[in-house]
Amino acid sequence: MFASLPSPSAGSLEIGPLRFNAYGLMIALGVVAAVWLFKKRLMQRQLGKPEDAGSIAMIAVPVGIVGARAYHVITDWGRFDGRRFDVVKIWEGGLGIWGGIAVGVVAGALMLKSKNIPIAAGLTCVAPALALAQSIGRWGNWFNQELFGKPTNLLWALQVSPGKAQAAGFEVGTTFHPTFLYESLGCLFICVALIKAEKRRKFRDGDLFAMYVAGYTFLRFFVESLRIDEAKNIAGLRLNQWTSIAVFSCAVVYLAVAKRASTKSRSEAA
């Protein structure tokens, strides 16, 4: 048994003579896992060539990271006032998932088209892979001791360094909700649930991606409510909560319209 979840003493990992920034390493591991799953799913559907998943990722991932950083910087510009060089310090944390998915998916869709892979089918294949990448990548926040939640004494509460606790406005020894862990486990659940759902029922191409979006935004809304890092607040909700509501609504509307169209199509065929 444990009284709380400890944080790493350093934000880097040393393997022999090599030293890795842990935040970047977690993102890299997430990308590797996502490409593996994406490739597997493309091959199961006999879409494209075996190397297509890697080729698409080589473009979509860097573009997505730029989009994620841009979203973070734009929505939290005050932190960079007078520290403009910090804009490029991605290794210190600060990637906005909304910008990453929006820009990365557009880049990925263009790459799918160039590979003659139907975009909707490609998005269906990549949906669980994106959730898997997020599940692994979130552990970078643990190494950076960032984006933790409100104080709590639960058994799985997160310990942070004295400096981190004081910087957040709390006494040394205060433990917090490990929001990175909640989101990591939630994304892993979404990944598995999407794959299981697809095995039990046949969905139209594109539906699984909309289900991923709806699932993640639902999860993020509640995780965001626990976080205590500085964020823009509008009518009592954090900016990312409003974004979650908007994107969730769009995904649900898409699924409802798609289901209605599918039902109508079957009725006309009968």
C-alpha distance (Angstrom), angle and dihedral (degrees) to the residues before:
residue distance angle dihedral
M1 . . .
F2 3.78 . .
A3 3.79 133.0 .
S4 3.80 95.0 -146.7
L5 3.79 143.3 -12.9
P6 3.82 110.9 -94.1
S7 3.79 123.4 -139.7
P8 3.82 122.4 -131.4
S9 3.79 114.8 -94.0
A10 3.81 90.6 -133.6
G11 3.78 137.4 29.6
S12 3.78 93.6 -131.0
L13 3.79 138.9 67.6
E14 3.80 125.0 -138.2
I15 3.79 118.8 -152.3
G16 3.78 108.6 179.2
P17 3.82 108.0 -56.0
L18 3.80 91.6 -16.3
R19 3.81 124.0 95.7
F20 3.81 120.2 -163.3
N21 3.77 130.6 -169.2
A22 3.81 100.8 -120.2
Y23 3.81 95.6 -147.1
G24 3.80 92.2 55.2
L25 3.80 91.8 41.3
M26 3.82 92.1 55.8
I27 3.79 90.6 50.3
A28 3.81 90.2 48.4
L29 3.82 92.1 49.5
G30 3.79 89.4 49.0
V31 3.80 90.7 52.7
V32 3.82 92.2 48.3
A33 3.81 91.2 50.9
A34 3.80 92.0 46.3
V35 3.81 93.3 50.2
W36 3.81 89.9 49.4
L37 3.81 92.6 52.4
F38 3.81 93.1 41.3
K39 3.81 90.8 52.2
K40 3.80 91.8 47.7
R41 3.79 91.8 51.7
L42 3.81 93.5 46.6
M43 3.80 90.0 52.2
Q44 3.82 92.0 48.2
R45 3.81 88.1 56.6
Q46 3.81 91.9 41.1
L47 3.79 91.4 -123.3
G48 3.79 119.9 154.9
K49 3.79 125.5 -35.6
P50 3.83 129.8 -46.3
E51 3.81 91.9 -106.1
D52 3.82 94.4 51.1
A53 3.81 95.0 87.4
G54 3.79 91.5 57.5
S55 3.80 92.9 44.0
I56 3.80 92.1 51.6
A57 3.80 91.9 46.5
M58 3.82 92.2 50.8
I59 3.81 88.3 64.8
A60 3.80 103.8 28.1
V61 3.82 96.9 47.8
P62 3.85 99.0 53.7
V63 3.80 90.7 42.1
G64 3.80 89.3 48.4
I65 3.80 92.2 50.7
V66 3.81 90.5 51.2
G67 3.81 89.2 49.6
A68 3.80 91.5 47.7
R69 3.79 92.2 50.8
A70 3.79 91.7 45.4
Y71 3.81 91.4 53.1
H72 3.80 91.1 50.0
V73 3.80 93.6 47.9
I74 3.80 95.0 45.0
T75 3.81 94.8 47.9
D76 3.81 93.4 43.9
W77 3.80 101.9 33.0
G78 3.81 94.0 143.2
R79 3.80 91.2 72.0
F80 3.79 90.7 60.6
D81 3.80 97.5 47.4
G82 3.79 105.7 126.5
R83 3.82 90.6 2.5
R84 3.79 101.2 76.6
F85 3.82 94.2 151.5
D86 3.81 88.7 62.3
V87 3.79 87.6 70.6
V88 3.81 89.1 82.6
K89 3.82 96.5 45.0
I90 3.77 95.2 103.2
W91 3.81 91.4 154.6
E92 3.80 89.2 70.0
G93 3.81 90.2 61.9
G94 3.76 131.9 -104.5
L95 3.80 114.3 127.9
G96 3.80 118.0 151.5
I97 3.80 107.8 -144.2
W98 3.80 92.2 -153.9
G99 3.79 93.4 61.2
G100 3.79 91.3 42.6
I101 3.79 95.5 52.9
A102 3.81 95.3 41.0
V103 3.81 96.0 49.9
G104 3.80 95.7 32.2
V105 3.80 93.3 51.7
V106 3.81 91.9 50.1
A107 3.80 90.1 51.0
G108 3.80 90.3 45.3
A109 3.80 91.8 49.5
L110 3.80 90.8 53.2
M111 3.79 89.7 49.8
L112 3.82 91.1 48.9
K113 3.78 89.1 53.4
S114 3.79 91.5 49.7
K115 3.81 88.7 53.1
N116 3.83 91.2 49.4
I117 3.79 90.9 -116.4
P118 3.83 114.1 141.3
I119 3.80 106.5 -107.7
A120 3.83 95.7 -136.5
A121 3.81 91.2 49.4
G122 3.80 90.9 47.5
L123 3.81 92.0 50.8
T124 3.79 89.0 50.4
C125 3.80 89.6 54.4
V126 3.80 94.7 47.1
A127 3.83 98.3 45.0
P128 3.85 98.3 87.0
A129 3.82 89.3 39.2
L130 3.81 91.5 58.5
A131 3.81 90.7 52.1
L132 3.81 90.0 49.4
A133 3.81 91.6 51.0
Q134 3.81 90.8 50.9
S135 3.80 91.5 48.5
I136 3.80 91.6 56.7
G137 3.80 97.2 35.8
R138 3.82 93.3 55.8
W139 3.81 89.5 70.7
G140 3.79 86.9 72.9
N141 3.82 86.9 73.8
W142 3.81 88.7 57.0
F143 3.80 91.6 56.1
N144 3.81 90.9 46.6
Q145 3.82 91.8 46.1
E146 3.79 90.9 -131.9
L147 3.79 141.5 130.8
F148 3.80 93.8 27.6
G149 3.78 120.8 157.6
K150 3.79 139.6 -120.6
P151 3.83 121.8 -46.0
T152 3.78 115.0 -80.0
N153 3.80 139.9 163.2
L154 3.79 96.3 -147.5
L155 3.80 116.7 137.3
W156 3.79 90.7 -107.7
A157 3.81 94.2 47.2
L158 3.80 114.6 141.0
Q159 3.80 122.8 -113.3
V160 3.80 116.5 -148.3
S161 3.79 131.8 -175.3
P162 3.83 118.2 -83.7
G163 3.79 90.6 -109.2
K164 3.82 92.7 53.2
A165 3.80 92.5 48.6
Q166 3.82 92.5 49.3
A167 3.81 92.3 45.2
A168 3.81 87.9 55.5
G169 3.81 89.7 52.5
F170 3.81 99.3 -104.7
E171 3.78 136.4 114.1
V172 3.79 121.2 -92.3
G173 3.80 109.1 -90.5
T174 3.80 95.7 34.1
T175 3.80 112.4 138.8
F176 3.80 124.9 -148.6
H177 3.79 144.0 -158.2
P178 3.84 107.5 -84.8
T179 3.80 94.5 -131.3
F180 3.80 90.6 172.0
L181 3.82 87.7 61.9
Y182 3.79 93.7 47.8
E183 3.78 91.3 51.8
S184 3.79 93.1 43.0
L185 3.81 93.0 52.8
G186 3.80 91.2 41.6
C187 3.81 92.1 53.3
L188 3.80 91.0 47.4
F189 3.80 88.7 52.2
I190 3.82 90.5 50.4
C191 3.81 90.7 50.4
V192 3.81 93.2 51.8
A193 3.82 93.5 40.4
L194 3.81 92.6 53.6
I195 3.80 92.4 50.5
K196 3.81 92.0 46.5
A197 3.81 92.6 46.8
E198 3.80 91.2 51.3
K199 3.80 90.8 53.7
R200 3.79 92.3 52.4
R201 3.78 98.9 43.2
K202 3.78 137.8 23.8
F203 3.81 112.8 -120.4
R204 3.78 130.0 -168.6
D205 3.79 114.4 -103.5
G206 3.79 108.5 -87.0
D207 3.81 95.8 25.8
L208 3.79 93.8 95.8
F209 3.79 91.2 54.4
A210 3.81 90.3 51.3
M211 3.82 88.6 49.4
Y212 3.80 89.5 52.3
V213 3.80 90.6 50.7
A214 3.81 92.2 48.0
G215 3.80 92.4 46.5
Y216 3.76 95.3 47.9
T217 3.81 95.7 45.5
F218 3.82 90.1 49.0
L219 3.82 89.3 52.2
R220 3.79 93.9 43.7
F221 3.80 93.8 51.8
F222 3.81 91.5 61.7
V223 3.81 96.2 38.2
E224 3.80 88.7 51.0
S225 3.81 90.3 54.5
L226 3.82 89.2 63.5
R227 3.80 97.4 49.2
I228 3.79 120.4 102.4
D229 3.80 101.7 -171.3
E230 3.79 115.5 118.0
A231 3.79 114.4 -81.1
K232 3.78 139.6 155.1
N233 3.79 111.3 -88.9
I234 3.79 124.0 -152.8
A235 3.82 119.9 -175.8
G236 3.79 91.8 -20.7
L237 3.80 96.9 -48.8
R238 3.79 129.8 98.7
L239 3.80 118.0 -112.0
N240 3.79 91.9 -110.9
Q241 3.79 90.4 53.5
W242 3.80 90.4 55.6
T243 3.80 88.7 47.2
S244 3.80 89.4 51.0
I245 3.80 91.1 51.7
A246 3.81 92.4 49.4
V247 3.80 96.0 45.9
F248 3.83 92.8 42.1
S249 3.81 89.7 52.8
C250 3.80 91.8 50.8
A251 3.82 91.4 50.1
V252 3.81 93.3 48.4
V253 3.81 92.2 47.5
Y254 3.81 89.9 50.2
L255 3.81 91.4 51.0
A256 3.81 92.0 47.3
V257 3.81 92.8 49.4
A258 3.82 91.6 44.8
K259 3.80 91.6 50.4
R260 3.80 91.9 48.7
A261 3.80 91.3 49.3
S262 3.80 90.7 48.6
T263 3.81 92.1 49.7
K264 3.81 91.4 48.3
S265 3.80 91.0 48.5
R266 3.82 92.0 52.3
S267 3.81 91.5 47.5
E268 3.80 92.4 51.9
A269 3.81 90.9 47.3
A270 3.80 90.6 52.5
